[in-house]
Amino acid sequence: MTSPGRIRVVVAKPGLDGHDRGAKVVARALRDGGIEVIYTGLHQTPDQIVETTIQEDADAVGLSVLSGAHMTLFQRVVDLLKERGADDVVVFGGGIVPEADLPLLEQMGVAKIFTPGATTKEIVEWVVANVGERVA
């Protein structure tokens, strides 16, 4: 874990989705909110995302998924974090996720999904409240 009070978040775009404007906006908002952000770029595999998360000693990983593959991609990231002994990393995300999938994602270990319409302020406040308490 990082030094007390300093939150480190990996922001990632898993899969083949090529639209990263939202992820970049969220990354910048988190950074402006005093959170250290590592943005992985487009077309990352779950393995690459987990490796970056571990190498960077991140407290959380935020996944942006617009491709419809959210159930598979989130599950794989959660599973890989567990396999690597990093199941204390908070997994959250956003994108186009049907309401019916939200409880299933929560059951698999995803802490929060921000759907279209969520504000950057809401995201930053959630990360500070839910990840910050772990690093304080």
Buried (B, 14 or more C-beta within 10 A) or exposed (E): EEEEEBBBBBBBBBBEBEEBEBBBEBBBBBBEBEBBBBBBEBEBBBEBBBBBBBEBEBBBBBBBBBBBBBBBBBBBBBBBBEEBEBEEBBBBBBBEBEEEBBEBBEEBBBBBBBEEEBEBEEBBEBBBEBBBEEBE
